[in-house]
């Protein structure tokens, strides 16, 4: 026989043992004598046998697939975040011999995820967004499927990894307060996302540390389109707000467009900052003060945590990665 076509059946026939015995020798699991195990492994090494993924999966009761859950309701501006995150996950999975299977979910609609789990297509799952009402997370817990959540969650049983949004936003706001700004406005997205909650906490904590602060601040949440942002900008300009802080790059882009239409000069007439830096803001002039997070690293670390779980290890429940506050010309 040609060695490149060697199968578990061929090995079993050559050694006079069962296919089950060969599988147990390869996987290292199940009852099998050491002498028999050595015979099988020696034969494999001598004939350069490499089990294919299916055979290896059967032997180890694994699919060698990782599930990756993406939100179906993300907007086009969020795409770079998920692309970078997927890149980190895919590279790490590939290095470990795993492939990645994508499932798309929206709110409570998790049919793709359910099929992947029910049909045993994945060994574990990575969630790329955490929600205040997290249906995908509850489902995975109920089914006993190992998973890692990218983003923070109040679920203390979940293995989760996130950037330290709360500290990052608190630090950025502290720097703005140090520059003597007194009239602020914060524009944010959906309160259904945990990241909105954490960024809001960081924003509020910065003011709580300033005893006797005599300024004002306004907060606008659940803003998800340019038209709403435009109306808010018009109102804030009439009220002579000094600094508009945006929770993400999408809303910041909307605010900048609204200011540009009105020929408002940054930072002379109004100052702007973003709690999230991205390529969307990269070419803006003047440069926008913002917070940088290494998203590909976030994906890589999330995959490493899941692989640890699949190897029988118990990683720490909560991991927070760092950030970089980037002060630019949009702030005086």
N, C-alpha and C positions, 0 to 999 in steps of 0.2 A: 504493500500500500504506500501511497505518497504521504510523507509526513505532514504536508500542509493540509491534508484532508482528514487527519486523525480526529476521531471522535471518542466520546466517553465509551460508546459501545465497542469500538475497536480496542481500546485499552482493556476493557473488561474481558473481551474474548482472548486477547493475547496473554493475559495473566491468569485466566481461568477463574475470574471472580465476577460478582454481579455488578450491574451498573450502579446500584445503590452504594455498593462498597466503594467504587471509584469516586462517586459524588461526595461521600463522607470523607474520603481521604483528601479531596480537593478543598472542601469547605472547612475541614478541621472540626466538624460537629458530628455527633452521633457515635454510637458504639462501634469500635473497630480496633482490632489488635494493632499494636505498634509495629509488629513485623510486617503485617499486610499493608499498613499505611506507608511504611518505608519502601516496600516493593513498588507500590503505585507511584509514589513521588519520584523514586529513582527512574522509573520507566518514563514518566512525563519529562523529566529533565533530559534524559538521554535522547528523546525523540522531539524535543523542542515544542512540546504541546502547549498551546495557549487557548484556554476555553473561551468560546464566544460569550457575549454578554448574556444571551438567553440561557445558555447552559450554566454559566456562573450564577445567574440570578436564581435558577431553579435549585442549584446546589446550596445557596445561602439563603433561600427564601427572600430574595430581594428583587426589585425591578431595576435598580440602578437608575431610576428617574427621580428627580426632585420636582415637586409642583411649585409653580410661581404664580401667585394670585395678583392680578392687576385690576384696578378699578375701571369699570367701563364708563364711568362718568367724568373721567379726567378731561380737561380742556387741552387744546393743542399746545398751549404754552407750557404745560406741565410735562410734555413728552420728553424733553431733554433729561429731566430728573429720572424718569423711569428707564430711559435708555442707558444712562450711566449706571444706574443701580443694577440693571440686568447684565451689563457688561461685567461688573464686578462679580456677580453671582455666577454667570456662565463660565467665566475663566476659572474660578475656584472649583466649580463643579466638574469641569472638564479635567482639571489636574487630578481630581480624585476618582476619575473614571465614571462620572455620572453625566446624564443628559438632563435637560430642563424642559418640562412640560408646562405650557402656559394655560391658565384658566382665567377668564374674565368674569368679574362679578359686579353687579350694581345693586346697592342697597341690600334688600333681602333676597335678590335673585341670584342664587348660587348653583344653578343647574350644572354648569361645566365642572365646578369643583366637586359636586356630589358624584358626577359620573366618574371622575378621575379616582375618587376614593372608593366608590362602590365597586368599580371594576379592577381595583388594586393596581392601578397604573403608576402610583407614586409611593415612595418610601417615607417621604416627609414633605412638608410644605413651608414656603416662605410667604408671608403676607406683607405686601408692600405699603399698606396704609392701615392705620388703626382708627376705629370709629368709636364714638361714645356709645352707640348701640351696635355692637360688633357681631353680626350674624355669622359671618364666615368663621370667626374665632370660636364661637360657641359650638358650631357644627363640628369643627375639628376636635375640640375637647370631648364632645359626646362620642365621637367615633374612635377616640384614643389614638389619633394620628399625631406623630411628633410634628411640631411646627415652631417657627420663630417669627415673631412679629417685628417688622421694621416700623418704628414709631413707638410711642409710649402708650401704656394701658394701665388701668387700675386693677386689672386681673393679675393678682400676685402669683398665680400659678404659671403664667405664661412666660416663656423665655423671650425677652424683648431687647431690641437694640435701637438706639436713637442718637441723634446729635443732641447736645445739651442746649436746646432752644431757649429754655427758661433763663439760664445763666447768660447766654449770648445776647438776648434781647435786653436783659437787665443791664449788662455792661454797655451796650450801645446807647441806651437811654441815659445812663449815667454820664457818658461822655458828652451827650448833647446838653444835659443839664449843666455840666461843668462849663459849657460855653455861654451860659447865661440866657438860653432860650426860655421863654416863659409861656408862650401860647402854642400848645400842641394839639394835633388831631391825629387819631389812629384810624386807619381804614383796614378792615380785615374781612376774611372770607367766612366760610360756613362754620357755625358753632358745632356742627356734627363731627368735625375732624378734631382729634385730640391735639394735633399740632397747633390749632387755633387757640385752644385753651391754654397750652403751655406758653405760647408767645404772649398771650394777654397777661398771664401771671407775671412774666418777666417785665413787661411794660409797667404794670402796676407796682411791682416791688421796687422799681427804681425810684418812684415818687415817694413810696412809704419810707424810704431811707433818708428823705430830705425833710427833716423837721423844719417847720416854719416856711416851707416853700410857698410863694405867693402868686404862682401862675395859675393857668387854667388848662384843662385837657378835655377833649371830646372823643368819644369812641363810636365808630360806625362798623357794625359787623353784618355778616351774611350778604356782603356785596359780591356779586359774581359776574358783572358785565360793565362794559365801558360807559354805557348810558347812565347807570346809577352813579358810577364814580364821577362822571362829568358834573352831575347835579350837585354832588357833595363838594367838589372843588369850587364851583361857582359860589356856593354858600360860604365856604371857608375863606375865600378871597374877600368877600364882602365883610366878613368879620375880622379881617386882617390877622388871620392865624399866621404865626411865624414859621412853623415847621409841620409838614405833613409826613407822617410815618406810615409806611405801607407794610402789611404783614408778609407780602410775597412779591415776587417779580412781576407777575401778571397785573396785579392791582397797581403796582408802581408804574408800569408801562402805561396803564390807562390814565393815571394821574398826570404823568409827564405829557401825554398827548393832549389832555385837556388844558394844561398850562401852555403848551406850545401854540395851540389854536388861539389862545387869548394873549399871546405874545408876552407872557410873563417871564422875566429874566431870573434864572437861578444863579446864585443864592441871594441876589440883591433884593428881590421882591418877596420871595418865599423860599424856604429851604425844604429839601426832600431827603428822606432816608428810607431804606428798605430792609426788612428783616431777613431777606433772602437774595443772595447775589446769583446771577446766572448769565449765560450768553445773551439773553434778551436785553440786559442792561449794559453789556460790555462796550457798545459803541456809542453810548449816550455822551453828549457833551453839554455841560460839564459832567465829569464822572460822578456816579451816584454812590454816596456812602451806604454801605450794606454789610451783610454778614456772609462770609464764605463757609460752606460746608463741603467736605470731600465726599461726594455722593457715591463714587465708585468704591471707595474704601468702605462705606456703609454697607453696600451690597456684598462685598467680599467678606467682611466680618460676619454678616448675617449667615452667609453660606457656611462659613467655618463653624459657627455655633450649631447649625443643624447637623452637619457632618459629625460633630462630636456627639450629639444626641444619638445618631444612628449607630455610632460605634459603642454605645452603651454608657457613655460618660454623662455626667450631669453638670452642664455649664452653669455659671452664675445666672441668676434670673434676670438681672438688669445690667445692661452695658450702655454707658454714655460716651460718645466720641466728642472730640473737640471742635473748635471753630476758630475763625479769624475775623475780627472786626476790621473792616477796611474803610478808613476815613478818606473821603474824596471831596472834590470841589463843590458838591451840591450842598455842603454845610459850610458856613462861614468859619 
